[in-house]
Amino acid sequence: MTKFLIDALGWIGALSLIVAYASVSFRKMAADGALYQLMNALGSFLLIVNTVYYRAYPSAFVNVVWITIAVAARLRVKRYQYAKNEN
């Protein structure tokens, strides 16, 4: 049962990243939007769970970097929006 759950989480994570990337590529979603960054962060987190379980550490590392970028980008957009509203 655990293996099935880990595999399912990995597939959900992979689909989340693919849908996010396709949505931005086809201009259905903004690259600096909250939904895009959330889908990236969630997808990466789920893939981290999967890749660590299978000891695929290089892939886990890539996803740690990916989620870090997603969170940093979202925080940067939030700071920019806050500063813009202050002026």
A tleap script that builds the chain and sets N, CA, C and O, in Angstrom:
source leaprc.protein.ff14SB
mol = sequence {
  NMET THR LYS PHE LEU ILE ASP ALA LEU GLY
  TRP ILE GLY ALA LEU SER LEU ILE VAL ALA
  TYR ALA SER VAL SER PHE ARG LYS MET ALA
  ALA ASP GLY ALA LEU TYR GLN LEU MET ASN
  ALA LEU GLY SER PHE LEU LEU ILE VAL ASN
  THR VAL TYR TYR ARG ALA TYR PRO SER ALA
  PHE VAL ASN VAL VAL TRP ILE THR ILE ALA
  VAL ALA ALA ARG LEU ARG VAL LYS ARG TYR
  GLN TYR ALA LYS ASN GLU CASN
}
set mol.1.N position { 0.818 -1.196 0.000 }
set mol.1.CA position { 0.000 0.000 0.000 }
set mol.1.C position { 0.869 1.270 0.000 }
set mol.1.O position { 0.554 2.235 -0.696 }
set mol.2.N position { 1.955 1.267 0.778 }
set mol.2.CA position { 2.834 2.435 0.833 }
set mol.2.C position { 3.415 2.739 -0.539 }
set mol.2.O position { 3.450 3.896 -0.957 }
set mol.3.N position { 3.871 1.711 -1.239 }
set mol.3.CA position { 4.461 1.906 -2.567 }
set mol.3.C position { 3.432 2.523 -3.518 }
set mol.3.O position { 3.768 3.412 -4.299 }
set mol.4.N position { 2.193 2.060 -3.456 }
set mol.4.CA position { 1.134 2.600 -4.306 }
set mol.4.C position { 0.920 4.085 -4.008 }
set mol.4.O position { 0.800 4.893 -4.929 }
set mol.5.N position { 0.874 4.445 -2.725 }
set mol.5.CA position { 0.676 5.835 -2.339 }
set mol.5.C position { 1.834 6.711 -2.804 }
set mol.5.O position { 1.612 7.801 -3.331 }
set mol.6.N position { 3.051 6.250 -2.615 }
set mol.6.CA position { 4.241 7.002 -3.041 }
set mol.6.C position { 4.241 7.182 -4.555 }
set mol.6.O position { 4.558 8.262 -5.054 }
set mol.7.N position { 3.887 6.126 -5.286 }
set mol.7.CA position { 3.801 6.232 -6.747 }
set mol.7.C position { 2.719 7.219 -7.163 }
set mol.7.O position { 2.931 8.026 -8.069 }
set mol.8.N position { 1.566 7.162 -6.511 }
set mol.8.CA position { 0.470 8.079 -6.833 }
set mol.8.C position { 0.887 9.528 -6.573 }
set mol.8.O position { 0.609 10.410 -7.385 }
set mol.9.N position { 1.550 9.774 -5.448 }
set mol.9.CA position { 2.018 11.127 -5.152 }
set mol.9.C position { 3.020 11.607 -6.199 }
set mol.9.O position { 2.986 12.765 -6.616 }
set mol.10.N position { 3.901 10.722 -6.615 }
set mol.10.CA position { 4.866 11.074 -7.654 }
set mol.10.C position { 4.188 11.447 -8.966 }
set mol.10.O position { 4.562 12.429 -9.608 }
set mol.11.N position { 3.188 10.658 -9.362 }
set mol.11.CA position { 2.468 10.957 -10.605 }
set mol.11.C position { 1.682 12.256 -10.508 }
set mol.11.O position { 1.635 13.027 -11.468 }
set mol.12.N position { 1.067 12.504 -9.363 }
set mol.12.CA position { 0.333 13.764 -9.169 }
set mol.12.C position { 1.300 14.940 -9.240 }
set mol.12.O position { 0.995 15.967 -9.846 }
set mol.13.N position { 2.466 14.787 -8.618 }
set mol.13.CA position { 3.475 15.840 -8.676 }
set mol.13.C position { 3.950 16.100 -10.095 }
set mol.13.O position { 4.067 17.250 -10.518 }
set mol.14.N position { 4.221 15.029 -10.826 }
set mol.14.CA position { 4.672 15.169 -12.214 }
set mol.14.C position { 3.605 15.864 -13.066 }
set mol.14.O position { 3.923 16.753 -13.856 }
set mol.15.N position { 2.364 15.466 -12.907 }
set mol.15.CA position { 1.274 16.087 -13.675 }
set mol.15.C position { 1.112 17.559 -13.308 }
set mol.15.O position { 0.847 18.393 -14.174 }
set mol.16.N position { 1.270 17.872 -12.034 }
set mol.16.CA position { 1.166 19.265 -11.607 }
set mol.16.C position { 2.216 20.130 -12.299 }
set mol.16.O position { 1.911 21.221 -12.781 }
set mol.17.N position { 3.440 19.641 -12.345 }
set mol.17.CA position { 4.509 20.404 -13.005 }
set mol.17.C position { 4.261 20.527 -14.508 }
set mol.17.O position { 4.479 21.591 -15.088 }
set mol.18.N position { 3.814 19.465 -15.127 }
set mol.18.CA position { 3.553 19.489 -16.571 }
set mol.18.C position { 2.414 20.443 -16.908 }
set mol.18.O position { 2.518 21.230 -17.848 }
set mol.19.N position { 1.332 20.376 -16.147 }
set mol.19.CA position { 0.188 21.258 -16.399 }
set mol.19.C position { 0.587 22.719 -16.175 }
set mol.19.O position { 0.201 23.593 -16.950 }
set mol.20.N position { 1.353 22.983 -15.123 }
set mol.20.CA position { 1.801 24.352 -14.858 }
set mol.20.C position { 2.656 24.868 -16.010 }
set mol.20.O position { 2.443 25.978 -16.498 }
set mol.21.N position { 3.617 24.066 -16.442 }
set mol.21.CA position { 4.506 24.477 -17.532 }
set mol.21.C position { 3.731 24.686 -18.839 }
set mol.21.O position { 3.948 25.671 -19.545 }
set mol.22.N position { 2.843 23.771 -19.147 }
set mol.22.CA position { 2.046 23.895 -20.373 }
set mol.22.C position { 1.143 25.124 -20.304 }
set mol.22.O position { 0.977 25.830 -21.299 }
set mol.23.N position { 0.566 25.377 -19.149 }
set mol.23.CA position { -0.325 26.530 -19.002 }
set mol.23.C position { 0.406 27.845 -19.223 }
set mol.23.O position { -0.134 28.761 -19.843 }
set mol.24.N position { 1.617 27.943 -18.724 }
set mol.24.CA position { 2.407 29.154 -18.952 }
set mol.24.C position { 2.864 29.218 -20.406 }
set mol.24.O position { 2.824 30.281 -21.026 }
set mol.25.N position { 3.290 28.099 -20.943 }
set mol.25.CA position { 3.779 28.067 -22.327 }
set mol.25.C position { 2.706 28.456 -23.326 }
set mol.25.O position { 3.000 29.085 -24.342 }
set mol.26.N position { 1.455 28.083 -23.043 }
set mol.26.CA position { 0.344 28.403 -23.944 }
set mol.26.C position { -0.456 29.621 -23.471 }
set mol.26.O position { -1.571 29.868 -23.931 }
set mol.27.N position { 0.142 30.374 -22.542 }
set mol.27.CA position { -0.419 31.632 -22.043 }
set mol.27.C position { -1.819 31.486 -21.456 }
set mol.27.O position { -2.677 32.349 -21.641 }
set mol.28.N position { -2.029 30.408 -20.763 }
set mol.28.CA position { -3.283 30.202 -20.051 }
set mol.28.C position { -3.136 30.628 -18.591 }
set mol.28.O position { -4.122 30.758 -17.865 }
set mol.29.N position { -1.886 30.842 -18.176 }
set mol.29.CA position { -1.572 31.181 -16.795 }
set mol.29.C position { -0.345 32.090 -16.811 }
set mol.29.O position { 0.546 31.936 -17.646 }
set mol.30.N position { -0.314 33.042 -15.873 }
set mol.30.CA position { 0.829 33.950 -15.782 }
set mol.30.C position { 1.975 33.288 -15.023 }
set mol.30.O position { 1.755 32.615 -14.015 }
set mol.31.N position { 3.193 33.481 -15.511 }
set mol.31.CA position { 4.364 32.882 -14.876 }
set mol.31.C position { 4.619 33.452 -13.489 }
set mol.31.O position { 5.229 32.789 -12.650 }
set mol.32.N position { 4.160 34.667 -13.242 }
set mol.32.CA position { 4.356 35.251 -11.917 }
set mol.32.C position { 3.100 35.136 -11.050 }
set mol.32.O position { 3.007 35.763 -9.994 }
set mol.33.N position { 2.144 34.339 -11.500 }
set mol.33.CA position { 0.913 34.166 -10.748 }
set mol.33.C position { 1.043 33.188 -9.592 }
set mol.33.O position { 1.893 32.298 -9.596 }
set mol.34.N position { 0.192 33.373 -8.619 }
set mol.34.CA position { 0.206 32.519 -7.425 }
set mol.34.C position { -0.099 31.062 -7.771 }
set mol.34.O position { 0.525 30.154 -7.222 }
set mol.35.N position { -1.044 30.833 -8.672 }
set mol.35.CA position { -1.414 29.462 -9.019 }
set mol.35.C position { -0.247 28.714 -9.661 }
set mol.35.O position { -0.001 27.549 -9.346 }
set mol.36.N position { 0.465 29.380 -10.553 }
set mol.36.CA position { 1.616 28.749 -11.202 }
set mol.36.C position { 2.679 28.360 -10.177 }
set mol.36.O position { 3.188 27.239 -10.192 }
set mol.37.N position { 3.003 29.285 -9.298 }
set mol.37.CA position { 4.026 28.999 -8.292 }
set mol.37.C position { 3.553 27.929 -7.308 }
set mol.37.O position { 4.350 27.105 -6.861 }
set mol.38.N position { 2.273 27.937 -6.973 }
set mol.38.CA position { 1.733 26.904 -6.087 }
set mol.38.C position { 1.808 25.528 -6.744 }
set mol.38.O position { 2.184 24.548 -6.100 }
set mol.39.N position { 1.452 25.459 -8.017 }
set mol.39.CA position { 1.513 24.183 -8.735 }
set mol.39.C position { 2.956 23.684 -8.827 }
set mol.39.O position { 3.204 22.484 -8.710 }
set mol.40.N position { 3.898 24.588 -9.032 }
set mol.40.CA position { 5.314 24.211 -9.062 }
set mol.40.C position { 5.769 23.702 -7.703 }
set mol.40.O position { 6.410 22.656 -7.610 }
set mol.41.N position { 5.442 24.430 -6.666 }
set mol.41.CA position { 5.873 24.038 -5.325 }
set mol.41.C position { 5.242 22.714 -4.909 }
set mol.41.O position { 5.929 21.836 -4.388 }
set mol.42.N position { 3.949 22.567 -5.135 }
set mol.42.CA position { 3.261 21.327 -4.771 }
set mol.42.C position { 3.791 20.150 -5.580 }
set mol.42.O position { 4.073 19.086 -5.028 }
set mol.43.N position { 3.925 20.343 -6.882 }
set mol.43.CA position { 4.445 19.269 -7.735 }
set mol.43.C position { 5.839 18.843 -7.324 }
set mol.43.O position { 6.140 17.651 -7.269 }
set mol.44.N position { 6.683 19.809 -7.039 }
set mol.44.CA position { 8.045 19.495 -6.607 }
set mol.44.C position { 8.050 18.777 -5.266 }
set mol.44.O position { 8.799 17.818 -5.080 }
set mol.45.N position { 7.226 19.229 -4.333 }
set mol.45.CA position { 7.161 18.577 -3.028 }
set mol.45.C position { 6.760 17.110 -3.167 }
set mol.45.O position { 7.363 16.228 -2.554 }
set mol.46.N position { 5.736 16.864 -3.980 }
set mol.46.CA position { 5.286 15.481 -4.165 }
set mol.46.C position { 6.354 14.628 -4.845 }
set mol.46.O position { 6.513 13.452 -4.517 }
set mol.47.N position { 7.073 15.208 -5.776 }
set mol.47.CA position { 8.165 14.477 -6.417 }
set mol.47.C position { 9.330 14.250 -5.457 }
set mol.47.O position { 10.021 13.236 -5.554 }
set mol.48.N position { 9.554 15.173 -4.541 }
set mol.48.CA position { 10.590 14.966 -3.526 }
set mol.48.C position { 10.244 13.752 -2.677 }
set mol.48.O position { 11.102 12.911 -2.410 }
set mol.49.N position { 8.993 13.660 -2.255 }
set mol.49.CA position { 8.552 12.506 -1.461 }
set mol.49.C position { 8.825 11.218 -2.233 }
set mol.49.O position { 9.368 10.259 -1.683 }
set mol.50.N position { 8.451 11.203 -3.497 }
set mol.50.CA position { 8.625 10.011 -4.334 }
set mol.50.C position { 10.088 9.671 -4.548 }
set mol.50.O position { 10.486 8.517 -4.391 }
set mol.51.N position { 10.895 10.663 -4.907 }
set mol.51.CA position { 12.293 10.376 -5.248 }
set mol.51.C position { 13.130 10.018 -4.023 }
set mol.51.O position { 14.056 9.214 -4.127 }
set mol.52.N position { 12.824 10.595 -2.881 }
set mol.52.CA position { 13.548 10.212 -1.663 }
set mol.52.C position { 13.188 8.773 -1.281 }
set mol.52.O position { 14.054 7.998 -0.875 }
set mol.53.N position { 11.907 8.423 -1.413 }
set mol.53.CA position { 11.483 7.052 -1.113 }
set mol.53.C position { 12.264 6.042 -1.955 }
set mol.53.O position { 12.690 4.999 -1.459 }
set mol.54.N position { 12.443 6.371 -3.236 }
set mol.54.CA position { 13.163 5.470 -4.144 }
set mol.54.C position { 14.678 5.726 -4.168 }
set mol.54.O position { 15.401 5.133 -4.968 }
set mol.55.N position { 15.135 6.595 -3.303 }
set mol.55.CA position { 16.558 6.930 -3.187 }
set mol.55.C position { 17.145 7.470 -4.493 }
set mol.55.O position { 18.304 7.217 -4.824 }
set mol.56.N position { 16.335 8.200 -5.209 }
set mol.56.CA position { 16.785 8.856 -6.446 }
set mol.56.C position { 17.205 10.277 -6.066 }
set mol.56.O position { 16.530 11.253 -6.392 }
set mol.57.N position { 18.332 10.360 -5.372 }
set mol.57.CA position { 18.752 11.622 -4.774 }
set mol.57.C position { 19.057 12.736 -5.774 }
set mol.57.O position { 18.776 13.893 -5.464 }
set mol.58.N position { 19.611 12.458 -6.947 }
set mol.58.CA position { 19.794 13.561 -7.906 }
set mol.58.C position { 18.450 14.201 -8.302 }
set mol.58.O position { 18.353 15.424 -8.410 }
set mol.59.N position { 17.439 13.391 -8.513 }
set mol.59.CA position { 16.114 13.936 -8.842 }
set mol.59.C position { 15.519 14.672 -7.653 }
set mol.59.O position { 14.873 15.707 -7.819 }
set mol.60.N position { 15.733 14.146 -6.464 }
set mol.60.CA position { 15.256 14.832 -5.263 }
set mol.60.C position { 15.918 16.200 -5.145 }
set mol.60.O position { 15.258 17.187 -4.819 }
set mol.61.N position { 17.214 16.259 -5.408 }
set mol.61.CA position { 17.942 17.524 -5.348 }
set mol.61.C position { 17.363 18.543 -6.327 }
set mol.61.O position { 17.146 19.701 -5.969 }
set mol.62.N position { 17.114 18.109 -7.563 }
set mol.62.CA position { 16.540 19.014 -8.568 }
set mol.62.C position { 15.206 19.567 -8.075 }
set mol.62.O position { 14.915 20.749 -8.255 }
set mol.63.N position { 14.408 18.721 -7.462 }
set mol.63.CA position { 13.109 19.178 -6.981 }
set mol.63.C position { 13.211 20.078 -5.753 }
set mol.63.O position { 12.365 20.950 -5.560 }
set mol.64.N position { 14.215 19.885 -4.935 }
set mol.64.CA position { 14.449 20.816 -3.822 }
set mol.64.C position { 14.794 22.193 -4.383 }
set mol.64.O position { 14.297 23.207 -3.893 }
set mol.65.N position { 15.637 22.229 -5.400 }
set mol.65.CA position { 15.973 23.502 -6.044 }
set mol.65.C position { 14.723 24.098 -6.694 }
set mol.65.O position { 14.480 25.300 -6.579 }
set mol.66.N position { 13.940 23.278 -7.366 }
set mol.66.CA position { 12.725 23.733 -8.058 }
set mol.66.C position { 11.744 24.370 -7.072 }
set mol.66.O position { 11.204 25.444 -7.335 }
set mol.67.N position { 11.517 23.708 -5.945 }
set mol.67.CA position { 10.581 24.246 -4.952 }
set mol.67.C position { 11.136 25.518 -4.323 }
set mol.67.O position { 10.375 26.435 -4.012 }
set mol.68.N position { 12.436 25.584 -4.135 }
set mol.68.CA position { 13.061 26.789 -3.593 }
set mol.68.C position { 12.851 27.967 -4.537 }
set mol.68.O position { 12.537 29.073 -4.096 }
set mol.69.N position { 13.021 27.733 -5.825 }
set mol.69.CA position { 12.785 28.779 -6.826 }
set mol.69.C position { 11.322 29.213 -6.808 }
set mol.69.O position { 11.033 30.409 -6.851 }
set mol.70.N position { 10.405 28.264 -6.746 }
set mol.70.CA position { 8.975 28.586 -6.737 }
set mol.70.C position { 8.607 29.447 -5.533 }
set mol.70.O position { 7.884 30.434 -5.671 }
set mol.71.N position { 9.099 29.080 -4.367 }
set mol.71.CA position { 8.786 29.846 -3.157 }
set mol.71.C position { 9.440 31.227 -3.216 }
set mol.71.O position { 8.801 32.226 -2.888 }
set mol.72.N position { 10.689 31.290 -3.625 }
set mol.72.CA position { 11.388 32.579 -3.719 }
set mol.72.C position { 10.709 33.497 -4.733 }
set mol.72.O position { 10.563 34.693 -4.482 }
set mol.73.N position { 10.298 32.958 -5.861 }
set mol.73.CA position { 9.625 33.759 -6.887 }
set mol.73.C position { 8.296 34.295 -6.363 }
set mol.73.O position { 7.949 35.451 -6.606 }
set mol.74.N position { 7.565 33.465 -5.655 }
set mol.74.CA position { 6.272 33.909 -5.121 }
set mol.74.C position { 6.469 35.010 -4.084 }
set mol.74.O position { 5.728 35.993 -4.072 }
set mol.75.N position { 7.461 34.850 -3.217 }
set mol.75.CA position { 7.734 35.882 -2.216 }
set mol.75.C position { 8.157 37.193 -2.871 }
set mol.75.O position { 7.781 38.274 -2.417 }
set mol.76.N position { 8.935 37.089 -3.930 }
set mol.76.CA position { 9.368 38.292 -4.642 }
set mol.76.C position { 8.178 39.022 -5.267 }
set mol.76.O position { 8.100 40.248 -5.197 }
set mol.77.N position { 7.268 38.290 -5.866 }
set mol.77.CA position { 6.079 38.893 -6.464 }
set mol.77.C position { 5.231 39.555 -5.375 }
set mol.77.O position { 4.736 40.667 -5.558 }
set mol.78.N position { 5.066 38.865 -4.241 }
set mol.78.CA position { 4.281 39.427 -3.134 }
set mol.78.C position { 4.907 40.733 -2.632 }
set mol.78.O position { 4.194 41.705 -2.379 }
set mol.79.N position { 6.248 40.757 -2.487 }
set mol.79.CA position { 6.930 41.976 -2.033 }
set mol.79.C position { 6.737 43.104 -3.044 }
set mol.79.O position { 6.499 44.250 -2.664 }
set mol.80.N position { 6.841 42.774 -4.336 }
set mol.80.CA position { 6.666 43.778 -5.386 }
set mol.80.C position { 5.244 44.335 -5.340 }
set mol.80.O position { 5.048 45.547 -5.434 }
set mol.81.N position { 4.260 43.459 -5.198 }
set mol.81.CA position { 2.864 43.913 -5.146 }
set mol.81.C position { 2.610 44.768 -3.912 }
set mol.81.O position { 1.881 45.758 -3.977 }
set mol.82.N position { 3.210 44.390 -2.792 }
set mol.82.CA position { 3.053 45.162 -1.563 }
set mol.82.C position { 3.663 46.547 -1.729 }
set mol.82.O position { 3.051 47.551 -1.363 }
set mol.83.N position { 4.875 46.597 -2.282 }
set mol.83.CA position { 5.558 47.881 -2.482 }
set mol.83.C position { 4.792 48.748 -3.471 }
set mol.83.O position { 4.717 49.965 -3.303 }
set mol.84.N position { 4.234 48.138 -4.484 }
set mol.84.CA position { 3.461 48.869 -5.503 }
set mol.84.C position { 2.198 49.478 -4.880 }
set mol.84.O position { 1.822 50.602 -5.213 }
set mol.85.N position { 1.557 48.749 -3.996 }
set mol.85.CA position { 0.348 49.244 -3.336 }
set mol.85.C position { 0.642 50.314 -2.299 }
set mol.85.O position { -0.229 51.126 -1.986 }
set mol.86.N position { 1.850 50.329 -1.765 }
set mol.86.CA position { 2.249 51.336 -0.784 }
set mol.86.C position { 2.448 52.701 -1.438 }
set mol.86.O position { 2.274 53.731 -0.787 }
set mol.87.N position { 2.812 52.714 -2.722 }
set mol.87.CA position { 3.081 53.976 -3.424 }
set mol.87.C position { 1.864 54.519 -4.037 }
set mol.87.O position { 1.909 55.576 -4.667 }
savepdb mol mol.pdb
quit
